[in-house]
């Protein structure tokens, strides 16, 4: 155990780690891991599988801490913990934005919602056309959701990103659960129609790329006249 006052122990370990002490680095990361995991579990408590996300983000944050330790210039444990938390929160915010983008696709296709897809972040284009199609599709979905209004965005967020049941979704919006479900379904139908129309209006190459990507994740669509 390295000798230091408790209120500066983490800073002492950081300084020793920067001087090349691998044992100090290991102890520092072990101490911070407990703090970051606890903090992130509270911060992400409303997420679906929040504990799992917290553990993953905490590990990634520790890697960033180790690589960026030279940029910390505080003098107390509290300042070091606050600095490490900021790194973790930035990573969590990035994950939240990505999660929102990916679940927008579930909003578009009700069959994906019914299948309760666990990891839509795995829906990556495996070729150039698929990658381009995914990016275009996410842009169209984002624009359509922005235009749908705040209630629509709240419905989709509670139902898909947070994984709330209909009763919880309704309570958050001051609606009976049956009304929340009906509004969600109507909004989903309008969103799908809007996005399909936008896909049909794209240049042929872009439209084909979007349809190619949707087909690759199991979404069948019909664009244009029958």
C-alpha positions in Angstrom: 0.0 0.0 0.0 1.4 3.4 -1.0 1.7 5.8 1.9 -0.3 9.0 1.7 -3.1 10.9 3.4 -6.6 9.5 2.5 -7.8 12.8 1.0 -4.9 12.7 -1.5 -4.3 9.0 -2.0 -5.7 8.9 -5.5 -3.6 11.9 -6.5 -0.6 10.2 -5.0 -1.3 7.1 -7.0 -1.8 9.1 -10.2 1.6 10.8 -9.7 3.3 7.5 -9.0 1.6 6.0 -12.1 2.9 8.8 -14.3 6.4 8.2 -12.9 6.1 4.6 -14.3 4.8 2.7 -11.2 2.6 0.0 -12.8 1.3 -1.1 -9.4 0.2 2.4 -8.6 -1.6 2.6 -11.9 -3.4 -0.7 -11.2 -4.5 0.4 -7.7 -5.7 3.8 -9.0 -7.8 2.2 -11.7 -9.2 -0.4 -9.3 -10.2 2.4 -6.9 -11.8 4.5 -9.7 -13.5 1.5 -11.2 -15.6 1.1 -8.0 -16.5 4.8 -8.0 -17.3 5.0 -11.8 -19.4 1.9 -11.9 -21.5 3.0 -8.9 -21.9 6.5 -10.3 -22.8 5.3 -13.8 -25.3 2.7 -12.5 -27.2 5.6 -10.9 -26.8 7.9 -13.9 -28.1 5.2 -16.3 -30.7 3.7 -14.0 -33.5 4.6 -16.4 -31.8 2.7 -19.3 -32.8 -0.7 -20.5 -30.0 -3.0 -19.3 -28.5 0.1 -17.5 -26.2 -1.9 -15.3 -24.6 -3.7 -18.3 -24.1 -0.4 -20.1 -22.6 1.1 -16.9 -20.0 -1.7 -16.6 -19.0 -1.3 -20.2 -18.7 2.5 -20.1 -16.8 2.3 -16.8 -14.2 0.0 -18.4 -13.9 2.3 -21.4 -13.6 5.3 -19.2 -10.8 3.7 -17.3 -8.9 3.2 -20.5 -9.3 6.9 -21.3 -8.2 7.8 -17.7 -5.0 5.8 -18.0 -4.2 7.3 -21.4 -5.1 10.8 -20.4 -3.7 10.9 -16.9 -1.0 13.4 -17.9 -3.7 16.0 -18.5 -5.0 15.9 -15.0 -3.6 18.7 -12.8 -5.8 18.6 -9.7 -4.6 18.3 -6.1 -7.3 16.3 -4.3 -9.1 12.9 -4.6 -12.4 14.8 -5.3 -10.9 16.6 -8.2 -9.6 13.4 -9.7 -12.9 11.6 -9.2 -14.8 14.5 -10.8 -12.4 14.5 -13.8 -12.8 10.7 -14.2 -16.6 11.1 -13.9 -16.6 13.7 -16.6 -14.9 11.3 -19.0 -17.4 8.6 -18.1 -20.4 10.9 -18.6 -19.2 12.0 -22.0 -18.9 8.4 -23.1 -22.4 7.7 -21.7 -23.8 10.7 -23.6 -22.2 9.4 -26.8 -23.8 6.0 -26.2 -27.2 7.6 -25.5 -27.1 9.5 -28.9 -26.1 6.3 -30.7 -28.8 4.3 -28.9 -31.4 6.9 -29.8 -30.4 6.8 -33.5 -30.5 3.0 -33.6 -33.9 2.6 -31.8 -35.4 5.1 -34.3 -35.3 2.2 -36.7 -37.5 0.2 -34.4 -40.0 3.1 -34.4 -40.1 2.8 -38.2 -40.8 -0.9 -38.3 -43.4 -2.3 -35.9 -42.3 -5.9 -36.4 -38.9 -5.0 -35.0 -40.6 -3.6 -31.9 -42.6 -6.8 -31.5 -39.5 -8.9 -31.7 -38.0 -6.8 -28.8 -34.7 -6.5 -30.5 -32.0 -6.5 -27.9 -29.1 -4.9 -29.7 -29.9 -2.7 -32.7 -26.4 -1.3 -32.5 -25.4 -4.4 -34.3 -27.2 -3.3 -37.4 -24.2 -2.0 -39.3 -23.9 -2.0 -43.0 -21.4 -4.7 -44.0 -20.6 -3.0 -47.3 -20.3 0.5 -48.7 -23.9 0.5 -49.9 -25.3 -0.7 -46.6 -23.2 1.8 -44.6 -24.4 4.7 -46.8 -28.0 3.5 -46.6 -27.9 3.3 -42.8 -26.6 6.8 -42.5 -29.3 8.2 -44.9 -32.0 6.3 -43.1 -31.0 7.5 -39.7 -31.0 11.1 -41.0 -34.5 10.7 -42.5 -35.8 9.1 -39.3 -34.3 11.9 -37.2 -35.8 14.6 -39.3 -39.2 12.9 -39.3 -39.2 12.5 -35.5 -38.1 16.1 -35.0 -41.1 17.1 -37.1 -43.5 14.9 -35.2 -43.4 17.0 -32.1 -42.4 16.7 -28.5 -45.1 14.2 -27.5 -44.1 11.8 -30.3 -40.5 12.0 -29.3 -41.4 11.4 -25.6 -43.6 8.4 -26.6 -40.8 6.8 -28.6 -38.2 7.5 -25.9 -40.1 6.0 -23.0 -41.3 3.0 -25.0 -38.1 2.1 -26.9 -35.0 3.6 -25.4 -36.1 3.3 -21.7 -38.1 0.1 -22.3 -41.1 1.3 -20.3 -44.3 -0.7 -20.3 -47.4 1.0 -21.6 -48.6 1.9 -18.1 -45.3 3.6 -17.3 -45.3 5.4 -20.7 -48.8 6.6 -20.2 -48.1 7.8 -16.6 -45.1 9.8 -17.8 -47.3 11.6 -20.3 -50.4 11.8 -18.1 -52.3 9.4 -20.4 -54.2 6.1 -19.8 -52.0 3.2 -21.0 -54.5 2.4 -23.7 -54.4 6.0 -25.0 -50.6 6.0 -25.0 -50.5 2.8 -27.0 -53.0 4.1 -29.6 -51.1 7.3 -30.0 -47.9 5.5 -30.4 -49.3 3.2 -33.1 -50.8 6.2 -35.0 -47.6 8.2 -34.7 -45.6 5.1 -35.9 -47.9 4.7 -38.9 -47.5 8.4 -39.8 -43.7 8.3 -39.3 -43.4 5.2 -41.5 -45.5 6.8 -44.3 -43.4 10.0 -44.1 -40.1 8.2 -44.2 -41.2 5.9 -47.1 -42.2 9.0 -49.0 -38.8 10.6 -48.4 -37.0 7.5 -49.5 -39.0 7.5 -52.7 -37.9 11.1 -53.3 -34.2 10.4 -52.9 -31.9 10.1 -55.9 -32.0 6.5 -57.2 -28.6 5.5 -55.9 -29.4 6.8 -52.4 -32.9 5.2 -52.4 -31.4 1.9 -53.4 -28.7 2.1 -50.7 -31.4 2.7 -48.0 -33.5 -0.2 -49.2 -30.5 -2.4 -49.4 -29.6 -1.7 -45.8 -33.2 -2.2 -44.6 -33.4 -5.5 -46.3 -30.1 -6.5 -44.7 -31.6 -6.1 -41.2 -34.9 -7.9 -42.1 -37.1 -4.9 -42.8 -39.2 -5.4 -46.0 -40.6 -2.2 -47.5 -42.5 -1.2 -50.5 -41.7 2.2 -52.0 -43.7 3.7 -54.9 -46.8 2.5 -56.7 -47.8 -1.2 -56.4 
